[in-house]
């Protein structure tokens, strides 16, 4: 399930994205996420499956990925379980942490499906 932007999803009065926030907007099999950066591209989309796969490729626990992304472990657990509607900055931090450690993420643009793999030594900067 891809996580994408939808400015129509309200934030609860306390500013958190907890139970008081509206449930994610489902379009087909994709969830839209709130995001403050309106110039964000499709390249910033990351799915819960990609996060779990990337973490597994690195052999990391949720604590290790959360620390690398500078987010809370509970937040990461909710994102991986598709139980929250994360902001763009959170998704960007997770994606950056995975990619900085050699994980490459692929979308479904080729029709095969989204995925994750470790970078080959010659594409470490890709």
N, CA, C and O of each residue as an XYZ file, in Angstrom:
504
protein
N       0.847     -1.159      0.000
C       0.000      0.000      0.000
C       0.898      1.228      0.000
O       1.691      1.396      0.926
N       0.803      2.069     -0.978
C       1.631      3.270     -1.062
C       1.040      4.367     -0.194
O      -0.177      4.458     -0.032
N       1.881      5.169      0.343
C       1.454      6.250      1.209
C       1.671      7.546      0.448
O       2.791      7.865      0.048
N       0.584      8.293      0.250
C       0.650      9.498     -0.571
C      -0.007     10.687      0.116
O      -0.635     10.540      1.164
N       0.139     11.831     -0.463
C      -0.332     13.114      0.061
C      -1.824     13.341     -0.138
O      -2.366     13.040     -1.202
N      -2.488     13.873      0.884
C      -3.858     14.344      0.751
C      -4.075     15.465      1.751
O      -4.185     15.204      2.949
N      -4.139     16.717      1.284
C      -4.299     17.839      2.204
C      -5.669     17.868      2.872
O      -5.869     18.624      3.823
N      -6.598     17.077      2.403
C      -7.939     17.083      2.971
C      -8.025     16.295      4.273
O      -9.017     16.407      4.992
N      -7.015     15.506      4.586
C      -7.050     14.727      5.822
C      -6.716     15.663      6.976
O      -5.632     16.246      7.014
N      -7.645     15.807      7.916
C      -7.429     16.759      9.011
C      -6.469     16.232     10.074
O      -6.284     15.025     10.230
N      -5.870     17.167     10.793
C      -5.045     16.820     11.950
C      -5.917     17.078     13.170
O      -6.667     18.054     13.194
N      -5.832     16.216     14.188
C      -6.685     16.412     15.356
C      -6.273     17.686     16.097
O      -5.198     18.221     15.827
N      -7.088     18.180     17.013
C      -6.841     19.461     17.666
C      -5.503     19.551     18.384
O      -4.969     20.648     18.544
N      -4.952     18.427     18.818
C      -3.682     18.444     19.529
C      -2.501     18.403     18.572
O      -1.352     18.470     19.006
N      -2.769     18.293     17.269
C      -1.704     18.298     16.287
C      -1.058     16.947     16.052
O      -0.128     16.834     15.253
N      -1.539     15.923     16.737
C      -0.949     14.597     16.540
C      -1.707     13.853     15.452
O      -2.759     14.298     14.992
N      -1.167     12.733     15.056
C      -1.814     11.923     14.024
C      -2.377     10.645     14.642
O      -2.478      9.617     13.972
N      -2.737     10.713     15.897
C      -3.220      9.536     16.614
C      -4.656      9.205     16.268
O      -5.151      9.597     15.211
N      -5.329      8.484     17.153
C      -6.689      8.011     16.890
C      -7.700      9.098     16.565
O      -8.697      8.826     15.896
N      -7.466     10.324     17.024
C      -8.431     11.384     16.746
C      -8.377     11.856     15.300
O      -9.312     12.498     14.820
N      -7.289     11.543     14.604
C      -7.166     11.949     13.200
C      -8.055     11.068     12.332
O      -8.371      9.933     12.690
N      -8.445     11.601     11.205
C      -9.269     10.829     10.286
C      -8.491      9.629      9.781
O      -7.263      9.663      9.697
N      -9.204      8.577      9.449
C      -8.517      7.392      8.922
C      -7.961      7.715      7.540
O      -8.441      8.631      6.873
N      -6.939      6.955      7.107
C      -6.349      7.241      5.804
C      -7.377      7.163      4.683
O      -8.329      6.386      4.754
N      -7.179      7.958      3.669
C      -8.051      7.951      2.507
C      -7.548      6.864      1.570
O      -6.410      6.926      1.104
N      -8.372      5.882      1.293
C      -7.950      4.778      0.444
C      -8.436      5.021     -0.975
O      -9.624      5.247     -1.205
N      -7.518      4.974     -1.914
C      -7.823      5.114     -3.329
C      -7.280      3.854     -3.978
O      -6.066      3.701     -4.117
N      -8.157      2.959     -4.373
C      -7.690      1.665     -4.853
C      -7.035      0.965     -3.686
O      -7.651      0.791     -2.635
N      -5.786      0.562     -3.863
C      -5.074     -0.081     -2.770
C      -3.999      0.834     -2.200
O      -3.057      0.359     -1.565
N      -4.126      2.132     -2.417
C      -3.102      3.048     -1.953
C      -3.661      4.003     -0.912
O      -4.792      4.476     -1.028
N      -2.863      4.278      0.098
C      -3.248      5.207      1.152
C      -2.560      6.531      0.895
O      -1.376      6.571      0.558
N      -3.302      7.612      1.054
C      -2.713      8.939      0.888
C      -2.276      9.442      2.254
O      -3.003      9.280      3.234
N      -1.103     10.049      2.331
C      -0.609     10.587      3.592
C      -0.555     12.103      3.520
O      -0.362     12.686      2.453
N      -0.730     12.729      4.678
C      -0.570     14.169      4.753
C       0.862     14.515      4.455
O       1.775     13.740      4.737
N       1.053     15.672      3.890
C       2.403     16.094      3.593
C       2.407     17.614      3.492
O       1.484     18.212      2.939
N       3.443     18.225      4.025
C       3.510     19.678      3.974
C       4.204     20.156      2.707
O       3.970     21.286      2.277
N       5.048     19.334      2.100
C       5.781     19.720      0.892
C       4.950     19.400     -0.337
O       4.848     18.239     -0.733
N       4.360     20.410     -0.941
C       3.494     20.190     -2.099
C       4.283     19.889     -3.363
O       3.697     19.507     -4.376
N       5.599     20.054     -3.324
C       6.432     19.756     -4.476
C       7.021     18.352     -4.425
O       7.848     18.000     -5.267
N       6.610     17.549     -3.454
C       7.142     16.192     -3.331
C       6.733     15.364     -4.536
O       5.633     15.512     -5.069
N       7.621     14.506     -4.947
C       7.370     13.708     -6.142
C       6.972     12.293     -5.779
O       7.017     11.890     -4.616
N       6.586     11.555     -6.790
C       6.234     10.150     -6.619
C       7.439      9.376     -6.098
O       7.274      8.352     -5.436
N       8.644      9.851     -6.388
C       9.858      9.177     -5.932
C       9.938      9.112     -4.413
O      10.670      8.283     -3.872
N       9.198      9.971     -3.716
C       9.217      9.971     -2.259
C       8.217      8.986     -1.654
O       8.182      8.820     -0.435
N       7.420      8.344     -2.470
C       6.441      7.394     -1.964
C       7.172      6.142     -1.519
O       8.032      5.632     -2.237
N       6.836      5.646     -0.343
C       7.402      4.416      0.173
C       6.280      3.638      0.847
O       5.453      4.220      1.549
N       6.246      2.339      0.638
C       5.187      1.520      1.218
C       5.664      0.869      2.507
O       6.864      0.760      2.763
N       4.710      0.445      3.302
C       5.031     -0.259      4.544
C       5.819     -1.532      4.233
O       6.745     -1.887      4.963
N       5.452     -2.212      3.157
C       6.186     -3.424      2.774
C       7.628     -3.105      2.417
O       8.533     -3.861      2.768
N       7.854     -1.995      1.723
C       9.223     -1.607      1.379
C      10.030     -1.284      2.639
O      11.211     -1.620      2.731
N       9.399     -0.645      3.586
C      10.092     -0.323      4.837
C      10.488     -1.606      5.555
O      11.633     -1.756      5.982
N       9.535     -2.538      5.689
C       9.841     -3.812      6.352
C      10.920     -4.582      5.599
O      11.822     -5.154      6.211
N      10.826     -4.596      4.259
C      11.805     -5.320      3.445
C      13.191     -4.680      3.563
O      14.195     -5.380      3.701
N      13.237     -3.359      3.510
C      14.516     -2.662      3.631
C      15.165     -2.912      4.971
O      16.377     -3.111      5.062
N      14.359     -2.902      6.002
C      14.869     -3.163      7.349
C      15.398     -4.593      7.447
O      16.437     -4.840      8.058
N      14.674     -5.527      6.842
C      15.108     -6.928      6.852
C      16.409     -7.106      6.070
O      17.290     -7.855      6.492
N      16.532     -6.416      4.928
C      17.765     -6.505      4.137
C      18.980     -6.041      4.946
O      20.076     -6.587      4.814
N      18.768     -5.039      5.772
C      19.856     -4.517      6.600
C      20.051     -5.330      7.874
O      21.063     -5.188      8.560
N      19.081     -6.181      8.187
C      19.154     -6.955      9.426
C      18.931     -6.096     10.659
O      19.439     -6.387     11.742
N      18.151     -5.017     10.469
C      17.910     -4.064     11.541
C      16.617     -4.358     12.279
O      15.669     -4.902     11.713
N      16.595     -3.991     13.552
C      15.365     -4.003     14.326
C      14.626     -2.696     14.057
O      15.159     -1.792     13.414
N      13.409     -2.608     14.548
C      12.675     -1.347     14.413
C      13.397     -0.239     15.173
O      13.418      0.909     14.730
N      13.988     -0.580     16.312
C      14.727      0.425     17.086
C      15.883      1.006     16.280
O      16.121      2.213     16.313
N      16.602      0.148     15.554
C      17.750      0.622     14.778
C      17.320      1.539     13.634
O      17.944      2.576     13.408
N      16.262      1.168     12.911
C      15.789      2.020     11.828
C      15.209      3.317     12.382
O      15.446      4.387     11.823
N      14.460      3.234     13.464
C      13.886      4.434     14.060
C      14.992      5.407     14.477
O      14.866      6.616     14.280
N      16.068      4.879     15.050
C      17.181      5.740     15.461
C      17.846      6.367     14.237
O      18.161      7.557     14.248
N      18.061      5.577     13.182
C      18.698      6.102     11.968
C      17.835      7.172     11.307
O      18.354      8.137     10.744
N      16.511      6.997     11.377
C      15.590      7.960     10.765
C      15.214      9.102     11.712
O      14.541     10.053     11.314
N      15.653      8.998     12.961
C      15.358     10.003     13.988
C      13.856     10.167     14.212
O      13.325     11.275     14.278
N      13.196      9.011     14.325
C      11.765      8.984     14.667
C      11.580      7.999     15.814
O      12.504      7.262     16.157
N      10.407      7.984     16.399
C      10.132      7.058     17.485
C       9.888      5.636     16.978
O       9.367      5.439     15.880
N      10.274      4.643     17.797
C      10.069      3.258     17.415
C       8.583      2.941     17.292
O       8.180      2.205     16.391
N       7.779      3.480     18.175
C       6.339      3.237     18.113
C       5.741      3.808     16.824
O       4.845      3.208     16.230
N       6.236      4.955     16.402
C       5.787      5.552     15.139
C       6.120      4.631     13.986
O       5.277      4.372     13.127
N       7.354      4.130     13.965
C       7.770      3.216     12.909
C       6.926      1.948     12.919
O       6.533      1.456     11.861
N       6.649      1.421     14.091
C       5.827      0.204     14.193
C       4.437      0.439     13.605
O       3.914     -0.418     12.892
N       3.833      1.598     13.899
C       2.509      1.909     13.355
C       2.556      2.081     11.839
O       1.633      1.664     11.140
N       3.629      2.696     11.324
C       3.763      2.875      9.882
C       3.903      1.517      9.202
O       3.244      1.255      8.196
N       4.758      0.653      9.746
C       4.965     -0.673      9.157
C       3.700     -1.521      9.188
O       3.506     -2.385      8.334
N       2.850     -1.276     10.162
C       1.595     -2.031     10.286
C       0.447     -1.352      9.527
O      -0.694     -1.806      9.616
N       0.726     -0.282      8.787
C      -0.304      0.480      8.064
C      -1.404      0.971      8.990
O      -2.580      0.967      8.626
N      -1.016      1.396     10.194
C      -1.994      1.849     11.180
C      -1.986      3.356     11.380
O      -2.679      3.862     12.263
N      -1.211      4.085     10.575
C      -1.115      5.522     10.767
C      -1.029      6.227      9.422
O      -0.859      5.598      8.378
N      -1.147      7.504      9.473
C      -1.131      8.349      8.295
C       0.058      9.308      8.451
O      -0.135     10.470      8.810
N       1.294      8.831      8.182
C       2.478      9.625      8.494
C       2.647     10.852      7.604
O       2.145     10.902      6.481
N       3.347     11.812      8.122
C       3.660     13.008      7.361
C       4.801     12.755      6.384
O       5.522     11.764      6.494
N       4.951     13.654      5.441
C       5.980     13.520      4.411
C       7.381     13.523      4.997
O       8.246     12.780      4.534
N       7.616     14.347      6.005
C       8.954     14.414      6.595
C       9.344     13.083      7.233
O      10.500     12.668      7.157
N       8.390     12.425      7.854
C       8.653     11.121      8.470
C       8.995     10.091      7.409
O       9.969      9.350      7.545
N       8.192     10.043      6.347
C       8.454      9.091      5.268
C       9.792      9.374      4.597
O      10.532      8.452      4.253
N      10.096     10.654      4.415
C      11.351     11.043      3.783
C      12.536     10.619      4.653
O      13.555     10.171      4.129
N      12.413     10.754      5.964
C      13.479     10.370      6.886
C      13.719      8.861      6.852
O      14.863      8.407      6.876
N      12.630      8.086      6.797
C      12.759      6.629      6.736
C      13.426      6.225      5.432
O      14.360      5.424      5.415
N      12.932      6.790      4.345
C      13.494      6.484      3.024
C      14.982      6.843      2.970
O      15.791      6.060      2.471
N      15.340      8.008      3.476
C      16.734      8.449      3.467
C      17.620      7.528      4.304
O      18.738      7.204      3.903
N      17.121      7.111      5.463
C      17.902      6.214      6.328
C      18.164      4.873      5.643
O      19.272      4.341      5.711
N      17.146      4.336      4.986
C      17.322      3.063      4.278
C      18.299      3.222      3.114
O      19.218      2.419      2.954
N      18.095      4.252      2.312
C      18.920      4.446      1.125
C      20.371      4.788      1.486
O      21.290      4.385      0.774
N      20.584      5.517      2.570
C      21.938      5.856      2.999
C      22.724      4.620      3.423
O      23.954      4.639      3.467
N      22.005      3.555      3.731
C      22.657      2.329      4.166
C      22.632      1.238      3.103
O      22.848      0.064      3.403
N      22.368      1.629      1.861
C      22.506      0.699      0.749
C      21.243      0.048      0.233
O      21.317     -0.805     -0.651
N      20.093      0.414      0.749
C      18.833     -0.165      0.266
C      18.327      0.678     -0.902
O      18.298      1.905     -0.812
N      17.938      0.044     -1.970
C      17.348      0.718     -3.119
C      15.871      0.338     -3.184
O      15.523     -0.836     -3.062
N      15.010      1.326     -3.376
C      13.562      1.124     -3.386
C      13.018      1.320     -4.791
O      13.457      2.214     -5.515
N      12.063      0.483     -5.174
C      11.484      0.525     -6.510
C       9.975      0.632     -6.404
O       9.356     -0.008     -5.554
N       9.377      1.456     -7.285
C       7.920      1.593     -7.292
C       7.320      0.580     -8.263
O       8.025     -0.277     -8.794
N       6.033      0.686     -8.486
C       5.321     -0.257     -9.349
C       5.192      0.275    -10.770
O       4.315     -0.174    -11.509
N       6.041      1.222    -11.177
C       5.895      1.829    -12.497
C       6.121      0.844    -13.642
O       5.648      1.067    -14.757
N       6.834     -0.232    -13.373
C       7.075     -1.220    -14.426
C       6.013     -2.315    -14.440
O       6.072     -3.213    -15.280
N       5.055     -2.260    -13.538
C       3.986     -3.241    -13.485
C       4.349     -4.525    -12.764
O       3.516     -5.424    -12.646
N       5.570     -4.625    -12.284
C       6.009     -5.837    -11.581
C       5.675     -5.749    -10.100
O       5.439     -6.773     -9.459
N       5.652     -4.572     -9.561
C       5.356     -4.375     -8.142
C       6.472     -3.621     -7.457
O       7.596     -3.552     -7.954
N       6.137     -3.043     -6.281
C       7.161     -2.312     -5.558
C       8.121     -3.303     -4.913
O       7.798     -4.476     -4.731
N       9.305     -2.808     -4.574
C      10.277     -3.696     -3.968
C      11.442     -2.960     -3.355
O      11.522     -1.733     -3.390
N      12.345     -3.741     -2.790
C      13.561     -3.222     -2.182
C      14.665     -4.243     -2.409
O      14.420     -5.449     -2.419
N      15.871     -3.749     -2.589
C      17.038     -4.627     -2.707
C      18.256     -3.858     -2.239
O      18.231     -2.633     -2.124
N      19.325     -4.597     -1.972
C      20.582     -3.960     -1.611
C      21.254     -3.470     -2.885
O      21.177     -4.112     -3.933
N      21.905     -2.339     -2.779
C      22.601     -1.769     -3.928
C      23.815     -2.617     -4.284
O      24.476     -3.180     -3.412
N      24.092     -2.696     -5.566
C      25.335     -3.308     -6.011
C      26.456     -2.327     -5.692
O      26.206     -1.125     -5.603
N      27.680     -2.805     -5.519
C      28.766     -1.881     -5.188
C      28.918     -0.744     -6.201
O      29.297      0.361     -5.812
N      28.639     -0.976     -7.474
C      28.816      0.077     -8.475
C      27.670      1.065     -8.549
O      27.790      2.075     -9.242
N      26.541      0.812     -7.851
C      25.445      1.787     -7.856
C      25.172      2.323     -6.454
O      24.047      2.714     -6.143
N      26.186      2.340     -5.624
C      26.031      2.799     -4.245
C      25.579      4.248     -4.166
O      24.941      4.631     -3.185
N      25.885      5.057     -5.155
C      25.468      6.461     -5.128
C      24.163      6.710     -5.861
O      23.712      7.854     -5.928
N      23.543      5.678     -6.412
C      22.316      5.843     -7.214
C      21.145      6.238     -6.374
O      20.044      6.416     -6.895
